[in-house]
Amino acid sequence: MFLVFIDDLLYQLNDSGCGIEAFSHFISSIILADDTTLIASAPKSLQKLLDIAYEYARKWRLSYNASKSTILAYGSSNCITCPLKLGQQAVPIGTQTTFAGSLFSISSVKTLRIEKASAKAKQLFHSLYDMGLRKDGMNPLCSMKIWERIILPSAMYSVEIWGNIQAPEMEILERTQRYFVKRILGLTKTTPKEATCSLLGAVSLESYIDKLKLMFVGRLCNADIGLLHKDIFLCQLIEYMLGFSNICDTTKSLISTICKYDLSEYILNYVSNVRFPVAKMWKLIVKIKYYKKRKINGPKMSVHAQNC
């Protein structure tokens, strides 16, 4: 509904000529629900976009809160020396902000993202405690399903674009999963980590993230021609194959995962012949490769969940 009200604003922002160009796309704003992001290559251009948004909001009695907004300046050449304002209020300049559930920063935020994901998973787990997600609550196998289908997707949202996760950071996530398992099984804190998740046959979070990345690659390759995210991925993919060094960490991570699961032939075929398996076929291919190489924390229980 919000997009209906601000449809004309998007046209005004694009007509201002104050955005950025990426390939053949001109971008001045990104809208998701009621979150509005303005993009410009210089402070003066950004101020013009802020003025357009403010005047439109005044005309239609919409409200933007400048104090809850944040300006991120990427690159030393774009240092902002004077305050930018939304109406009469100055918009604070920050180093990081959250948009669409993802953390963005002018510096590396991988560890911070991992820590936030861990904290969110624990918070969601505790919020479901009274529903039986605890020792002597519901069947542990049912609890594990809730962990895999509700808690993890929420806590690990957008993990596909986080780039390569190093071993210490991955250990933070694995420790979070062990924290969950220990509490639903009533294990002590001193229970060896090798035995903790093996009792439920839980898949390692490294394998879980790998599967999400593989499915993300499928969505990128099967996206419609001309979409910006597909153009960016294809360009990065070709540059990587040609040996360029300025490849973003996200693309390197996706390619590394593809090679890890012996799926590089599909990427090579996509680049050379622009052919890629359709969504259902790719899902089946990933499923087969994933079950062959996934890391399982011990043998899975042969107990069926009952009375869930």
HUBEL-V697987 format. One record per residue. N is the residue number from 1. SS is DSSP state (h for helix, s for strand, l for the rest). Layout:
n=(N,N)
ss=(SS,SS)
This chain:
n=(1,2,3,4,5,6,7,8,9,10,11,12,13,14,15,16,17,18,19,20,21,22,23,24,25,26,27,28,29,30,31,32,33,34,35,36,37,38,39,40,41,42,43,44,45,46,47,48,49,50,51,52,53,54,55,56,57,58,59,60,61,62,63,64,65,66,67,68,69,70,71,72,73,74,75,76,77,78,79,80,81,82,83,84,85,86,87,88,89,90,91,92,93,94,95,96,97,98,99,100,101,102,103,104,105,106,107,108,109,110,111,112,113,114,115,116,117,118,119,120,121,122,123,124,125,126,127,128,129,130,131,132,133,134,135,136,137,138,139,140,141,142,143,144,145,146,147,148,149,150,151,152,153,154,155,156,157,158,159,160,161,162,163,164,165,166,167,168,169,170,171,172,173,174,175,176,177,178,179,180,181,182,183,184,185,186,187,188,189,190,191,192,193,194,195,196,197,198,199,200,201,202,203,204,205,206,207,208,209,210,211,212,213,214,215,216,217,218,219,220,221,222,223,224,225,226,227,228,229,230,231,232,233,234,235,236,237,238,239,240,241,242,243,244,245,246,247,248,249,250,251,252,253,254,255,256,257,258,259,260,261,262,263,264,265,266,267,268,269,270,271,272,273,274,275,276,277,278,279,280,281,282,283,284,285,286,287,288,289,290,291,292,293,294,295,296,297,298,299,300,301,302,303,304,305,306,307,308)
ss=(l,h,h,h,h,l,h,h,h,h,h,h,h,h,h,l,l,l,l,s,s,s,l,l,s,s,s,l,s,s,s,s,l,l,s,s,s,s,l,l,l,l,h,h,h,h,h,h,h,h,h,h,h,h,h,h,h,h,h,l,l,l,l,l,l,h,h,h,l,l,s,l,l,l,l,h,h,h,l,l,l,l,l,l,s,s,l,l,s,s,l,l,s,l,l,s,s,s,s,l,l,s,s,s,s,l,l,l,l,h,h,h,h,h,h,h,h,h,h,h,h,h,h,h,h,h,h,l,h,h,h,l,l,l,l,l,l,l,l,h,h,h,h,h,h,h,h,h,h,h,h,h,h,h,h,l,l,l,h,h,h,l,l,l,l,l,h,h,h,h,h,h,h,h,h,h,h,h,h,h,h,h,h,h,h,l,l,l,l,l,l,l,h,h,h,h,h,h,h,l,l,l,s,l,h,h,h,h,h,h,h,h,h,h,h,h,h,h,h,h,h,l,l,l,l,l,l,h,h,h,h,h,h,h,h,h,h,h,h,h,h,l,l,l,l,l,l,l,h,h,h,h,h,h,h,h,h,h,h,h,l,l,l,h,h,h,h,h,h,h,h,h,h,l,l,l,l,l,h,h,h,h,h,h,h,h,h,h,h,h,h,h,h,l,l,s,l,l,l,l,l,l,l,l,l,l,l,l)
